[in-house]
Amino acid sequence: MTEQEFFSVNHQMNVNVELLDSDFVFPSFELFTGEIPTSFIVASEFTQLDHLNELAHAELKTHDLKSVVTLLDNQNAKLNLLLTYMLSQQDIAENRYQTTSFGASQFNCTMPVSCQIMSKVRVKLFLEHPAAAIYCYAHVTECEESEQGFLVTFKYDLLRDEDQDLLIKAALYQQQKLLRQRSLNRDKQ
């Protein structure tokens, strides 16, 4: 992964953070990709296929095939439910935190204990839209005391390009949602 910075968006989602021993050495990229849970790989593939589905969906709408569109939407909803269930099996309660913000280069979450700068962690991010999960390694770049505990910033170290793309899509979706809500609130005033 490059040192490129990406924007972050304020949003809460589940994240598993597993603190690793101080002498832990990140695996090679090949070993890293081999340890990614299968359900995470499947979710990533589903998300890539969703883009193709959107194109087909648009074409079917132009031909006024509403019943076919409805059928495909229902099948997609079923698959997303199954996928969400599969991914939930990877969510470990004792490692679960809520992000305060996330992006394609870093994320923040509040933790009950302080973390040393440069501490290494194994991470599972559970995205809502697109419905996916990301497995990666990161390190602590900041740790500040807050009212809820410690606000910790993590920068990704090992992250597949496909997963970085998913984080970009998820952040853009959340930003778009926030902007729509602001626009609606402005219109109501």
N, C-alpha and C positions, 0 to 999 in steps of 0.2 A: 504494500500500500504506500502511496506517496504521502508526503508531508502536507498535502493540500488541505486547506481548511474549508469546511462547509458550514453553512448557516445552521443554527439550532432553533428549535421551536419549543416553547413551553407546553408540555403535555405530560400527563401521568399515564404510565403503562407499567405492567409488571416486568420486572427484570430480576434474574437470578445472578447474584454476585458471589463467587466463591473465592475467598482470599487464599492465596497460595503461599507456600513457604518462601522465606527470603532467598533461599538458594535455588529456587525453581528456575529452570532454563526453558524458555519457550521452545516448543517443538519446531522442526523444519516445516515448511509450508505443506509438503506432501503428507507428513504425519498428522499435521493439524487437520487437513481436509479429510483424512481417513478417520478421525475421531468425531467428526460432526454426526450427530444423531440422524438416522435415516429419515425420520419424520421431518426434520428441518430441510433436508435436501428435497424431499417430496413437496413440501410447502413452497419452496423456491421455484420448483418446476411448475407447480400449479399457477403461481403468480405470473410466470412468463407466458403460460398458455392463456391466462386471462386476457392479455393484450390482444392475442389473436381472436379470442371470443368476442371482444368488443368490436373489432373490425367486422366480423361476420354478423354480429348483432345489428350494427348500423346498416349493413347491406340488406338484411332481412326486413328491417323497418321500412326501407325505401320501396320494397316490393309489397308492402302492406300484408305481411304474413304474421299477424299478431299472435295467433295461436301457437305457431312454431316458436316465436320469440318467448312467449310465456312458458312453454315447455322447457326450452333451454335455460331460462332463468331459474325455474324450479329445480332442474337437475344440478345447476351450478350451486344453488343454495344448499342442496343436500350434500354435495361434495365439500362445501365450505364448512358445514356443520361437522362432518366426519373429520375433516382436517383439523378443525379447532379442538375436537376431542383428542385426537392423536397428539397434538402439540401440548395440550394441558397435562398429559402424562409425564412430560419432561420438566414441568414446573415444580421445583422442590421448595416446600413451604419455609424451611429454615434458612434458605438463601434468598427469599423473596423480599424485594423492596419495590418502591414506586419511583419512577423517574420524575424529576421535576422539569427536565428539558432533555432533548436528544437531537442528534443530527447524524450526519454521515462520517464525522470525524471524532465525535465525543458524545458523552451523555453525563448527566448529573443525577444523583439520587441522595436522599437523606438516609443516613445510617445511624444506629444507636451508639456506635463507638468510633473513635478517631482512627484514621488510616494514615500510615506513613506515606509520604510522597515517594513515588517510584515503586510502591508495592504492586506486585503483579496479581492479576485476577483472571479467572475464567468466567465468562459472561454468557447468559442466555437472555436475549431480548425478545419479548413476545409482542409482536405488532398486531394492531387491530385492523388496519387498512393500509396496504393489502394484508389479508390474513396470512401471516407467516411468522416464523421465528428465526432468530439469528444466533448462531453460536460463534464466539470469538474470544480472543484474549485481549486484555487491555492493561493499562497501568494507571495509578493514581497520579494526577497532576496537581490537584488542589484539595485541601480539606479544611473547611472553615466551620467553626462552631455556630450553630443556629438554635432557634427556639425548640425545634423538633429533634435535635441531636447534632449531627455533623453533615453538612452539605459537602459531598465528595464528587469531584470531577474525574472522569475516567477517559483516557484517550486510547483509541483502538490501536493495537499492535499487529495482530493477525486477524484479518478480515477478508473474506473472498470478495472479488469485484462485484459479483452478482448480489451479494448481501449489502454491499455499499450502495448499489443501485436501489435496492429495496428500501434502505434507510432514507435515501433521497426522496423516493416516491412517497414514503410514509410521512416525512416531514413536510413535503409540499402539500399533501392532502390535508394535514392538520392545519397548516398555515392558511390554506384556501377556506377551510371550514371556519376558522377564526375570523378571517376577513369577511366572509358572508354574514356571520353573526353580527359583527360590528356594523356592517351596512344595514342589516335589518333593524338593529337598535337605533341607528341614526335616522332611518326612515320613520320609525315610530315616534320620534320626538317632534 
